Amino acid sequence: MPKLPRISGAEALKALQKLGFEKVRQSGSHVIARRGSKGCVIPMHAELKIGTLAGLLRQADVSPEEFMEAL
């Protein structure tokens, strides 16, 4: 498993959009993105903690390798 980078919420959203996710709505500083029946909540912070990013990828059912390629 590759080591996940320290990235912003906006960068995470861009990478997920390359993987087919669409921004459904935004509530405050959190964006809800969806691809088919899978969805995830992306906090739009300046820097996401590694655990937060890992949890987000689990929610979205995206492997870290797949995510790293989309970055």
Biopython code that builds the backbone (N, CA, C, O; Angstrom):
import numpy as np
from Bio.PDB.StructureBuilder import StructureBuilder

atoms = [
    (1, "MET", "N", (0.850, -1.179, 0.000)),
    (1, "MET", "CA", (0.000, 0.000, 0.000)),
    (1, "MET", "C", (0.891, 1.234, 0.000)),
    (1, "MET", "O", (1.776, 1.355, 0.846)),
    (2, "PRO", "N", (0.669, 2.151, -0.935)),
    (2, "PRO", "CA", (1.500, 3.361, -0.975)),
    (2, "PRO", "C", (1.139, 4.289, 0.180)),
    (2, "PRO", "O", (0.010, 4.284, 0.671)),
    (3, "LYS", "N", (2.109, 5.076, 0.598)),
    (3, "LYS", "CA", (1.872, 6.040, 1.658)),
    (3, "LYS", "C", (1.036, 7.179, 1.092)),
    (3, "LYS", "O", (1.372, 7.748, 0.054)),
    (4, "LEU", "N", (-0.048, 7.507, 1.773)),
    (4, "LEU", "CA", (-0.934, 8.562, 1.304)),
    (4, "LEU", "C", (-0.293, 9.931, 1.551)),
    (4, "LEU", "O", (0.328, 10.145, 2.591)),
    (5, "PRO", "N", (-0.441, 10.849, 0.604)),
    (5, "PRO", "CA", (0.168, 12.174, 0.749)),
    (5, "PRO", "C", (-0.693, 13.104, 1.589)),
    (5, "PRO", "O", (-1.872, 12.839, 1.820)),
    (6, "ARG", "N", (-0.098, 14.182, 2.037)),
    (6, "ARG", "CA", (-0.834, 15.247, 2.711)),
    (6, "ARG", "C", (-1.341, 16.180, 1.628)),
    (6, "ARG", "O", (-0.558, 16.898, 1.006)),
    (7, "ILE", "N", (-2.652, 16.174, 1.399)),
    (7, "ILE", "CA", (-3.243, 17.013, 0.351)),
    (7, "ILE", "C", (-4.425, 17.775, 0.924)),
    (7, "ILE", "O", (-4.890, 17.477, 2.025)),
    (8, "SER", "N", (-4.908, 18.752, 0.182)),
    (8, "SER", "CA", (-6.071, 19.529, 0.617)),
    (8, "SER", "C", (-7.356, 18.808, 0.203)),
    (8, "SER", "O", (-7.327, 17.866, -0.590)),
    (9, "GLY", "N", (-8.464, 19.262, 0.746)),
    (9, "GLY", "CA", (-9.755, 18.699, 0.372)),
    (9, "GLY", "C", (-10.074, 18.940, -1.094)),
    (9, "GLY", "O", (-10.675, 18.089, -1.750)),
    (10, "ALA", "N", (-9.670, 20.108, -1.613)),
    (10, "ALA", "CA", (-9.927, 20.432, -3.021)),
    (10, "ALA", "C", (-9.158, 19.486, -3.937)),
    (10, "ALA", "O", (-9.683, 19.054, -4.963)),
    (11, "GLU", "N", (-7.909, 19.160, -3.571)),
    (11, "GLU", "CA", (-7.108, 18.231, -4.379)),
    (11, "GLU", "C", (-7.719, 16.832, -4.342)),
    (11, "GLU", "O", (-7.729, 16.130, -5.353)),
    (12, "ALA", "N", (-8.228, 16.429, -3.183)),
    (12, "ALA", "CA", (-8.875, 15.117, -3.056)),
    (12, "ALA", "C", (-10.123, 15.062, -3.931)),
    (12, "ALA", "O", (-10.380, 14.051, -4.585)),
    (13, "LEU", "N", (-10.894, 16.136, -3.945)),
    (13, "LEU", "CA", (-12.106, 16.190, -4.767)),
    (13, "LEU", "C", (-11.757, 16.091, -6.250)),
    (13, "LEU", "O", (-12.427, 15.372, -6.991)),
    (14, "LYS", "N", (-10.719, 16.800, -6.693)),
    (14, "LYS", "CA", (-10.299, 16.738, -8.098)),
    (14, "LYS", "C", (-9.907, 15.318, -8.490)),
    (14, "LYS", "O", (-10.287, 14.840, -9.558)),
    (15, "ALA", "N", (-9.146, 14.642, -7.623)),
    (15, "ALA", "CA", (-8.711, 13.277, -7.915)),
    (15, "ALA", "C", (-9.917, 12.336, -7.994)),
    (15, "ALA", "O", (-9.974, 11.474, -8.871)),
    (16, "LEU", "N", (-10.880, 12.500, -7.079)),
    (16, "LEU", "CA", (-12.070, 11.647, -7.101)),
    (16, "LEU", "C", (-12.930, 11.937, -8.331)),
    (16, "LEU", "O", (-13.559, 11.031, -8.877)),
    (17, "GLN", "N", (-12.957, 13.189, -8.764)),
    (17, "GLN", "CA", (-13.717, 13.518, -9.973)),
    (17, "GLN", "C", (-13.093, 12.858, -11.195)),
    (17, "GLN", "O", (-13.810, 12.472, -12.118)),
    (18, "LYS", "N", (-11.768, 12.723, -11.218)),
    (18, "LYS", "CA", (-11.108, 12.009, -12.317)),
    (18, "LYS", "C", (-11.500, 10.539, -12.316)),
    (18, "LYS", "O", (-11.480, 9.884, -13.358)),
    (19, "LEU", "N", (-11.860, 10.016, -11.128)),
    (19, "LEU", "CA", (-12.262, 8.613, -11.010)),
    (19, "LEU", "C", (-13.764, 8.424, -11.231)),
    (19, "LEU", "O", (-14.274, 7.316, -11.062)),
    (20, "GLY", "N", (-14.478, 9.486, -11.607)),
    (20, "GLY", "CA", (-15.894, 9.350, -11.946)),
    (20, "GLY", "C", (-16.864, 9.845, -10.891)),
    (20, "GLY", "O", (-18.074, 9.709, -11.073)),
    (21, "PHE", "N", (-16.383, 10.411, -9.799)),
    (21, "PHE", "CA", (-17.277, 10.948, -8.772)),
    (21, "PHE", "C", (-17.784, 12.317, -9.201)),
    (21, "PHE", "O", (-17.082, 13.071, -9.874)),
    (22, "GLU", "N", (-19.012, 12.627, -8.804)),
    (22, "GLU", "CA", (-19.605, 13.930, -9.091)),
    (22, "GLU", "C", (-19.951, 14.619, -7.784)),
    (22, "GLU", "O", (-20.409, 13.980, -6.836)),
    (23, "LYS", "N", (-19.730, 15.925, -7.740)),
    (23, "LYS", "CA", (-20.092, 16.715, -6.566)),
    (23, "LYS", "C", (-21.610, 16.821, -6.543)),
    (23, "LYS", "O", (-22.210, 17.381, -7.461)),
    (24, "VAL", "N", (-22.231, 16.287, -5.500)),
    (24, "VAL", "CA", (-23.693, 16.303, -5.404)),
    (24, "VAL", "C", (-24.163, 17.574, -4.720)),
    (24, "VAL", "O", (-25.059, 18.264, -5.207)),
    (25, "ARG", "N", (-23.541, 17.876, -3.574)),
    (25, "ARG", "CA", (-23.928, 19.087, -2.841)),
    (25, "ARG", "C", (-22.835, 19.446, -1.856)),
    (25, "ARG", "O", (-21.896, 18.679, -1.646)),
    (26, "GLN", "N", (-22.961, 20.614, -1.254)),
    (26, "GLN", "CA", (-22.011, 21.057, -0.252)),
    (26, "GLN", "C", (-22.778, 21.607, 0.930)),
    (26, "GLN", "O", (-23.714, 22.390, 0.771)),
    (27, "SER", "N", (-22.370, 21.189, 2.117)),
    (27, "SER", "CA", (-22.978, 21.679, 3.341)),
    (27, "SER", "C", (-21.855, 22.237, 4.203)),
    (27, "SER", "O", (-21.103, 21.480, 4.817)),
    (28, "GLY", "N", (-21.743, 23.548, 4.249)),
    (28, "GLY", "CA", (-20.651, 24.168, 4.994)),
    (28, "GLY", "C", (-19.323, 23.865, 4.326)),
    (28, "GLY", "O", (-19.135, 24.152, 3.144)),
    (29, "SER", "N", (-18.397, 23.283, 5.089)),
    (29, "SER", "CA", (-17.074, 22.989, 4.534)),
    (29, "SER", "C", (-16.949, 21.532, 4.097)),
    (29, "SER", "O", (-15.836, 21.045, 3.900)),
    (30, "HIS", "N", (-18.065, 20.831, 3.941)),
    (30, "HIS", "CA", (-18.030, 19.426, 3.544)),
    (30, "HIS", "C", (-18.772, 19.226, 2.219)),
    (30, "HIS", "O", (-19.906, 19.675, 2.051)),
    (31, "VAL", "N", (-18.107, 18.543, 1.285)),
    (31, "VAL", "CA", (-18.691, 18.251, -0.026)),
    (31, "VAL", "C", (-19.108, 16.786, -0.049)),
    (31, "VAL", "O", (-18.361, 15.918, 0.405)),
    (32, "ILE", "N", (-20.284, 16.512, -0.569)),
    (32, "ILE", "CA", (-20.756, 15.138, -0.741)),
    (32, "ILE", "C", (-20.579, 14.796, -2.218)),
    (32, "ILE", "O", (-21.124, 15.468, -3.093)),
    (33, "ALA", "N", (-19.806, 13.739, -2.480)),
    (33, "ALA", "CA", (-19.551, 13.290, -3.849)),
    (33, "ALA", "C", (-20.103, 11.882, -4.005)),
    (33, "ALA", "O", (-20.117, 11.104, -3.051)),
    (34, "ARG", "N", (-20.558, 11.556, -5.215)),
    (34, "ARG", "CA", (-21.188, 10.255, -5.449)),
    (34, "ARG", "C", (-20.773, 9.698, -6.802)),
    (34, "ARG", "O", (-20.615, 10.428, -7.780)),
    (35, "ARG", "N", (-20.598, 8.362, -6.826)),
    (35, "ARG", "CA", (-20.371, 7.613, -8.068)),
    (35, "ARG", "C", (-21.244, 6.381, -7.962)),
    (35, "ARG", "O", (-20.948, 5.464, -7.197)),
    (36, "GLY", "N", (-22.317, 6.361, -8.730)),
    (36, "GLY", "CA", (-23.256, 5.244, -8.636)),
    (36, "GLY", "C", (-23.895, 5.226, -7.257)),
    (36, "GLY", "O", (-24.452, 6.230, -6.813)),
    (37, "SER", "N", (-23.815, 4.070, -6.572)),
    (37, "SER", "CA", (-24.403, 3.960, -5.240)),
    (37, "SER", "C", (-23.398, 4.291, -4.141)),
    (37, "SER", "O", (-23.762, 4.339, -2.966)),
    (38, "LYS", "N", (-22.140, 4.521, -4.509)),
    (38, "LYS", "CA", (-21.100, 4.844, -3.523)),
    (38, "LYS", "C", (-20.959, 6.348, -3.384)),
    (38, "LYS", "O", (-20.942, 7.073, -4.378)),
    (39, "GLY", "N", (-20.860, 6.805, -2.164)),
    (39, "GLY", "CA", (-20.677, 8.223, -1.918)),
    (39, "GLY", "C", (-19.673, 8.446, -0.815)),
    (39, "GLY", "O", (-19.327, 7.517, -0.085)),
    (40, "CYS", "N", (-19.203, 9.669, -0.687)),
    (40, "CYS", "CA", (-18.265, 9.996, 0.381)),
    (40, "CYS", "C", (-18.385, 11.472, 0.721)),
    (40, "CYS", "O", (-18.873, 12.279, -0.071)),
    (41, "VAL", "N", (-17.928, 11.800, 1.919)),
    (41, "VAL", "CA", (-17.942, 13.167, 2.412)),
    (41, "VAL", "C", (-16.504, 13.656, 2.433)),
    (41, "VAL", "O", (-15.640, 13.032, 3.049)),
    (42, "ILE", "N", (-16.248, 14.771, 1.764)),
    (42, "ILE", "CA", (-14.899, 15.324, 1.664)),
    (42, "ILE", "C", (-14.845, 16.640, 2.416)),
    (42, "ILE", "O", (-15.479, 17.612, 2.006)),
    (43, "PRO", "N", (-14.089, 16.689, 3.522)),
    (43, "PRO", "CA", (-13.934, 17.977, 4.209)),
    (43, "PRO", "C", (-13.039, 18.891, 3.383)),
    (43, "PRO", "O", (-11.949, 18.482, 2.982)),
    (44, "MET", "N", (-13.469, 20.096, 3.126)),
    (44, "MET", "CA", (-12.707, 21.034, 2.303)),
    (44, "MET", "C", (-11.743, 21.837, 3.176)),
    (44, "MET", "O", (-11.851, 23.058, 3.285)),
    (45, "HIS", "N", (-10.805, 21.128, 3.790)),
    (45, "HIS", "CA", (-9.817, 21.757, 4.660)),
    (45, "HIS", "C", (-8.531, 21.992, 3.876)),
    (45, "HIS", "O", (-8.322, 21.405, 2.814)),
    (46, "ALA", "N", (-7.675, 22.854, 4.410)),
    (46, "ALA", "CA", (-6.411, 23.168, 3.745)),
    (46, "ALA", "C", (-5.515, 21.940, 3.665)),
    (46, "ALA", "O", (-4.781, 21.771, 2.692)),
    (47, "GLU", "N", (-5.569, 21.081, 4.683)),
    (47, "GLU", "CA", (-4.785, 19.851, 4.678)),
    (47, "GLU", "C", (-5.573, 18.753, 5.393)),
    (47, "GLU", "O", (-5.994, 18.922, 6.537)),
    (48, "LEU", "N", (-5.764, 17.624, 4.703)),
    (48, "LEU", "CA", (-6.467, 16.487, 5.298)),
    (48, "LEU", "C", (-5.470, 15.613, 6.047)),
    (48, "LEU", "O", (-4.366, 15.367, 5.563)),
    (49, "LYS", "N", (-5.858, 15.147, 7.221)),
    (49, "LYS", "CA", (-5.009, 14.213, 7.946)),
    (49, "LYS", "C", (-5.031, 12.874, 7.213)),
    (49, "LYS", "O", (-5.989, 12.562, 6.506)),
    (50, "ILE", "N", (-3.979, 12.093, 7.385)),
    (50, "ILE", "CA", (-3.847, 10.818, 6.680)),
    (50, "ILE", "C", (-5.000, 9.878, 7.025)),
    (50, "ILE", "O", (-5.542, 9.214, 6.142)),
    (51, "GLY", "N", (-5.375, 9.819, 8.291)),
    (51, "GLY", "CA", (-6.485, 8.953, 8.712)),
    (51, "GLY", "C", (-7.809, 9.380, 8.111)),
    (51, "GLY", "O", (-8.642, 8.542, 7.767)),
    (52, "THR", "N", (-8.001, 10.674, 7.986)),
    (52, "THR", "CA", (-9.229, 11.209, 7.375)),
    (52, "THR", "C", (-9.287, 10.822, 5.908)),
    (52, "THR", "O", (-10.330, 10.398, 5.409)),
    (53, "LEU", "N", (-8.160, 10.970, 5.221)),
    (53, "LEU", "CA", (-8.097, 10.619, 3.798)),
    (53, "LEU", "C", (-8.314, 9.114, 3.605)),
    (53, "LEU", "O", (-9.008, 8.702, 2.676)),
    (54, "ALA", "N", (-7.729, 8.305, 4.471)),
    (54, "ALA", "CA", (-7.902, 6.846, 4.379)),
    (54, "ALA", "C", (-9.366, 6.468, 4.600)),
    (54, "ALA", "O", (-9.894, 5.604, 3.900)),
    (55, "GLY", "N", (-10.019, 7.105, 5.562)),
    (55, "GLY", "CA", (-11.437, 6.840, 5.815)),
    (55, "GLY", "C", (-12.311, 7.261, 4.656)),
    (55, "GLY", "O", (-13.280, 6.583, 4.312)),
    (56, "LEU", "N", (-11.964, 8.380, 4.060)),
    (56, "LEU", "CA", (-12.694, 8.890, 2.900)),
    (56, "LEU", "C", (-12.600, 7.897, 1.741)),
    (56, "LEU", "O", (-13.589, 7.645, 1.053)),
    (57, "LEU", "N", (-11.408, 7.335, 1.529)),
    (57, "LEU", "CA", (-11.223, 6.358, 0.442)),
    (57, "LEU", "C", (-11.988, 5.069, 0.731)),
    (57, "LEU", "O", (-12.521, 4.445, -0.188)),
    (58, "ARG", "N", (-12.046, 4.665, 2.006)),
    (58, "ARG", "CA", (-12.838, 3.476, 2.368)),
    (58, "ARG", "C", (-14.307, 3.717, 2.079)),
    (58, "ARG", "O", (-14.987, 2.847, 1.536)),
    (59, "GLN", "N", (-14.803, 4.903, 2.441)),
    (59, "GLN", "CA", (-16.198, 5.271, 2.175)),
    (59, "GLN", "C", (-16.498, 5.206, 0.690)),
    (59, "GLN", "O", (-17.548, 4.714, 0.277)),
    (60, "ALA", "N", (-15.569, 5.707, -0.107)),
    (60, "ALA", "CA", (-15.770, 5.797, -1.552)),
    (60, "ALA", "C", (-15.494, 4.477, -2.256)),
    (60, "ALA", "O", (-15.771, 4.342, -3.448)),
    (61, "ASP", "N", (-14.949, 3.498, -1.533)),
    (61, "ASP", "CA", (-14.577, 2.197, -2.094)),
    (61, "ASP", "C", (-13.547, 2.367, -3.219)),
    (61, "ASP", "O", (-13.676, 1.787, -4.297)),
    (62, "VAL", "N", (-12.522, 3.181, -2.934)),
    (62, "VAL", "CA", (-11.430, 3.444, -3.874)),
    (62, "VAL", "C", (-10.136, 2.993, -3.200)),
    (62, "VAL", "O", (-9.883, 3.332, -2.044)),
    (63, "SER", "N", (-9.322, 2.233, -3.921)),
    (63, "SER", "CA", (-8.053, 1.772, -3.347)),
    (63, "SER", "C", (-7.052, 2.926, -3.323)),
    (63, "SER", "O", (-7.125, 3.820, -4.167)),
    (64, "PRO", "N", (-6.126, 2.920, -2.374)),
    (64, "PRO", "CA", (-5.104, 3.967, -2.328)),
    (64, "PRO", "C", (-4.287, 4.039, -3.619)),
    (64, "PRO", "O", (-3.911, 5.127, -4.056)),
    (65, "GLU", "N", (-4.014, 2.885, -4.228)),
    (65, "GLU", "CA", (-3.256, 2.863, -5.484)),
    (65, "GLU", "C", (-4.013, 3.601, -6.585)),
    (65, "GLU", "O", (-3.445, 4.407, -7.321)),
    (66, "GLU", "N", (-5.307, 3.307, -6.677)),
    (66, "GLU", "CA", (-6.170, 3.940, -7.684)),
    (66, "GLU", "C", (-6.211, 5.459, -7.459)),
    (66, "GLU", "O", (-6.159, 6.238, -8.410)),
    (67, "PHE", "N", (-6.304, 5.860, -6.196)),
    (67, "PHE", "CA", (-6.356, 7.281, -5.843)),
    (67, "PHE", "C", (-5.054, 7.985, -6.200)),
    (67, "PHE", "O", (-5.069, 9.091, -6.741)),
    (68, "MET", "N", (-3.909, 7.333, -5.890)),
    (68, "MET", "CA", (-2.605, 7.931, -6.149)),
    (68, "MET", "C", (-2.396, 8.153, -7.651)),
    (68, "MET", "O", (-1.790, 9.146, -8.052)),
    (69, "GLU", "N", (-2.894, 7.234, -8.475)),
    (69, "GLU", "CA", (-2.772, 7.386, -9.930)),
    (69, "GLU", "C", (-3.583, 8.589, -10.428)),
    (69, "GLU", "O", (-3.185, 9.262, -11.379)),
    (70, "ALA", "N", (-4.716, 8.851, -9.782)),
    (70, "ALA", "CA", (-5.596, 9.940, -10.217)),
    (70, "ALA", "C", (-5.051, 11.304, -9.786)),
    (70, "ALA", "O", (-5.452, 12.329, -10.338)),
    (71, "LEU", "N", (-4.149, 11.327, -8.814)),
    (71, "LEU", "CA", (-3.621, 12.625, -8.330)),
    (71, "LEU", "C", (-2.834, 13.326, -9.373)),
    (71, "LEU", "O", (-2.325, 14.420, -9.131)),
]
sb = StructureBuilder()
sb.init_structure("model")
sb.init_model(0)
sb.init_chain("A")
sb.init_seg("    ")
for serial, (resi, resn, name, xyz) in enumerate(atoms, 1):
    if name == "N":
        sb.init_residue(resn, " ", resi, " ")
    sb.init_atom(name, np.array(xyz, "f"), 0.0, 1.0, " ", f" {name:<3s}", serial, name[0])
structure = sb.get_structure()
